[in-house]
């Protein structure tokens, strides 16, 4: 039944949009590093338990360990640190918009490293997505929205978002050989998160203020930190994997890329502040550009 995978992909987008809104408060309480560490440790444990229960470890192509190492260090650790810092400074709407540039950035990397030549439609879609991001970020801010408030220079926020998109995109792209060799996607995710959790936890042993939580970690704050990670890493990722496995990959990718649009009504419901028309238009342009890249 094709309705279920399509619904799964759209629910994945909704989960990512809701998760990034939920993450804004705890990341500002804990700081970027501690927030990332808690999420990686908790979500890697959940995914490792799932892979053990489903007996997915035998599918791992361990001979591609350099790809796993590069994906862990660059895609997960650097990518997540840049994304969380972008969220802390720029809010969920700008972060989701900048992360939507992952598709064109991956296209550029695939052209450079894998000789995958983009089509004219790909280039046009990338241009539309980029224009949408520029419109929404620089002309769509709502001064009455707490979640839309930014701290620091906008150039820094944009650079952090671009870095997060590039690092995360590289982390997925470098895993392609291992996935083609038969590694189950859930097992690959569990290895990536577990490796990153170990590295980040070891770094946290260094007695430096940058690696210490900015607030006392209460049970409530811990739960608020783990919840968006569980929604994004476990629930949304699993739903999108199901959609890819049972439905057209291009359409699934489009339906799984709706977070920049879905985050707008979530923020509206959360704060009662209607997004500015530029924000809505920019988000729609971004999703349309992504759709052109991944679906055609």
C-alpha positions in Angstrom: 0.0 0.0 0.0 1.7 3.2 -1.2 0.0 5.4 1.2 1.9 4.1 4.2 5.5 4.7 2.9 4.5 8.2 1.7 3.0 8.9 5.1 6.1 7.6 6.7 8.4 10.0 4.7 6.2 13.0 5.5 6.0 12.0 9.2 9.9 11.8 9.2 9.9 15.4 8.0 7.5 16.4 10.7 9.6 14.6 13.3 12.8 16.5 12.2 10.9 19.8 12.2 9.4 19.2 15.6 12.7 17.8 17.0 14.7 20.9 16.1 12.1 23.2 17.7 12.2 21.0 20.9 16.0 21.1 20.8 16.4 24.9 20.9 15.7 25.3 24.7 18.0 22.5 26.0 20.9 23.4 23.7 20.8 27.0 25.1 20.8 25.6 28.6 23.6 23.0 28.2 25.8 24.5 25.5 26.6 22.9 22.1 29.1 20.3 23.2 27.3 18.8 26.2 24.0 18.8 24.3 25.6 16.9 21.5 27.4 14.4 23.8 24.2 13.5 25.7 22.2 13.0 22.4 25.0 10.9 20.8 25.4 8.6 23.9 21.7 8.1 24.4 20.7 7.6 20.7 23.7 5.3 20.0 22.7 3.1 22.8 19.1 2.9 21.5 20.2 2.1 17.9 22.8 -0.5 19.1 20.0 -2.2 21.1 17.8 -2.3 18.0 20.5 -3.7 15.8 21.3 -6.4 18.4 17.7 -7.3 18.7 17.2 -7.4 14.9 20.5 -9.2 14.3 21.8 -6.6 11.9 25.5 -6.6 12.8 26.4 -9.5 10.4 25.5 -7.2 7.5 28.3 -4.7 8.2 31.0 -4.6 5.6 33.9 -4.0 8.1 36.5 -3.8 5.3 35.2 -0.3 4.7 36.3 0.9 8.1 38.1 4.0 6.7 34.7 5.2 5.4 33.1 4.6 8.8 35.9 6.5 10.5 35.6 9.5 8.1 31.8 9.5 8.4 32.1 9.4 12.2 34.7 12.2 12.5 33.4 14.6 9.9 29.8 13.7 9.3 28.6 13.0 12.8 30.9 14.9 15.2 31.8 18.0 13.2 28.4 18.0 11.4 26.4 17.8 14.6 28.5 20.3 16.5 28.1 22.8 13.6 24.4 22.2 13.4 23.7 22.5 17.1 25.8 25.7 17.3 23.8 27.1 14.3 20.6 26.2 16.1 21.8 27.9 19.3 22.7 31.1 17.5 20.1 31.2 14.6 17.0 29.3 15.8 15.2 26.3 14.2 13.8 28.0 11.1 17.2 29.2 9.8 18.9 26.0 10.8 16.4 23.8 8.9 16.7 26.1 5.8 20.5 25.9 5.8 20.4 22.2 6.3 18.2 21.9 3.2 21.3 22.8 1.2 22.7 19.4 1.9 21.2 18.1 -1.4 23.1 20.5 -3.7 26.3 20.3 -1.6 26.2 16.5 -1.9 25.7 16.9 -5.6 28.9 19.0 -5.9 30.9 16.5 -3.8 29.6 13.5 -5.9 30.6 15.4 -9.0 34.1 16.0 -7.6 34.8 12.6 -6.1 32.5 10.1 -7.9 32.3 11.9 -11.3 28.5 12.0 -11.1 27.6 14.7 -13.6 24.6 16.9 -12.5 21.9 17.5 -15.0 20.5 20.9 -16.0 17.5 20.2 -13.8 19.8 19.5 -10.8 21.6 22.8 -11.3 18.3 24.7 -11.7 17.0 23.0 -8.5 20.1 24.0 -6.6 19.7 27.6 -7.8 16.0 27.7 -6.7 16.9 26.2 -3.3 19.7 28.7 -2.7 17.5 31.6 -3.6 14.8 30.3 -1.2 17.3 30.1 1.6 18.7 33.6 1.0 15.1 35.0 0.8 13.9 33.3 4.0 17.0 34.0 6.1 17.8 37.6 5.2 14.2 38.8 4.7 12.0 36.5 6.7 12.9 37.2 10.3 10.1 37.9 12.7 11.1 40.2 15.5 8.2 39.1 17.6 9.2 35.4 17.5 11.4 34.2 20.3 12.5 31.1 18.3 13.3 33.3 15.3 15.7 35.6 17.3 19.3 35.3 16.5 22.5 35.9 18.5 25.7 37.0 16.9 26.5 37.9 13.3 24.2 36.5 10.6 27.3 35.6 8.5 28.5 33.3 11.3 25.1 31.6 11.4 25.1 31.0 7.7 28.7 29.7 7.8 27.8 27.3 10.6 24.7 26.1 8.6 26.7 25.6 5.4 29.4 23.7 7.4 26.8 21.5 9.0 25.2 20.7 5.6 28.6 20.0 4.0 29.9 17.9 6.8 26.7 15.8 7.2 26.4 15.4 3.4 30.0 14.2 3.2 29.3 11.8 6.1 26.5 10.2 4.1 28.3 10.2 0.8 31.5 8.5 2.1 29.3 5.7 3.4 28.0 4.8 -0.1 30.6 2.0 -0.8 29.8 0.3 2.5 26.1 0.5 1.9 26.4 -0.9 -1.6 28.3 -3.8 -0.1 25.3 -4.7 1.9 25.6 -2.9 5.2 22.2 -2.4 6.7 21.3 1.3 7.1 20.3 0.9 10.8 23.6 -0.9 11.6 25.5 1.8 9.7 23.8 4.5 11.8 24.4 2.7 15.0 28.2 2.4 14.2 28.4 6.1 13.2 26.6 7.3 16.4 28.4 4.9 18.7 31.9 5.8 17.4 31.0 9.5 17.7 29.7 9.0 21.2 32.9 7.4 22.3 35.1 10.1 20.8 33.0 13.0 22.2 32.9 11.3 25.7 36.7 11.0 25.7 37.1 14.6 24.7 34.7 15.6 27.5 37.2 14.2 30.0 39.5 17.1 29.2 39.0 19.7 32.0 38.2 22.6 29.8 35.3 25.0 30.3 34.1 24.6 26.7 33.4 20.9 27.4 31.4 21.4 30.6 27.6 21.9 30.8 26.5 25.5 31.2 23.7 24.4 33.5 23.0 21.7 36.0 21.8 18.6 34.2 18.4 17.9 35.9 16.3 14.9 35.0 13.9 17.2 33.2 16.7 18.8 31.2 18.1 15.4 30.4 14.8 14.2 29.1 14.3 17.4 27.0 17.7 16.8 25.5 17.3 13.1 24.7 13.7 13.5 23.3 14.6 15.5 20.1 17.5 13.2 19.4 15.3 10.1 19.7 12.8 11.7 17.4 15.4 12.6 14.8 18.0 9.8 15.0 15.7 6.9 15.7 12.1 7.6 14.7 12.4 9.9 11.7 15.5 8.1 10.3 13.8 4.7 10.6 10.6 6.0 8.9 12.5 7.5 6.0 14.5 4.2 5.6 11.2 2.4 5.4 9.9 4.8 2.8 13.1 4.4 0.7 12.8 0.6 0.9 9.1 0.4 -0.1 8.5 3.4 -2.3 10.1 5.4 -5.1 13.4 6.8 -3.7 13.1 10.2 -5.4 9.6 10.9 -4.1 10.5 9.6 -0.7 13.5 12.0 -0.6 11.2 14.9 -1.5 8.6 14.0 1.1 11.4 13.5 3.7 12.7 17.1 2.9 9.7 19.1 4.0 11.1 20.1 7.4 11.9 23.7 6.3 8.2 24.2 5.5 6.7 22.1 8.4 8.8 24.0 11.0 6.8 27.2 10.2 3.4 26.0 11.4 5.0 24.3 14.4 6.6 27.6 15.4 3.3 29.4 14.8 1.5 26.9 17.1 4.2 27.2 19.7 4.4 31.0 19.9 1.2 32.2 18.2 3.3 34.3 15.8 2.6 34.0 12.1 5.8 33.7 10.0 6.5 36.5 7.6 5.5 36.0 4.0 9.2 36.0 3.0 9.9 33.1 5.3 7.0 31.1 3.9 8.0 31.9 0.3 11.6 31.1 0.9 10.8 27.7 2.6 8.5 26.7 -0.3 11.2 27.7 -2.8 13.8 25.6 -0.9 11.7 22.5 -0.9 10.8 23.0 -4.5 14.5 23.2 -5.4 15.3 20.1 -3.4 12.4 18.3 -5.1 13.9 19.1 -8.6 17.3 17.8 -7.5 16.3 14.5 -5.9 13.1 13.6 -7.9 14.1 14.2 -11.5 
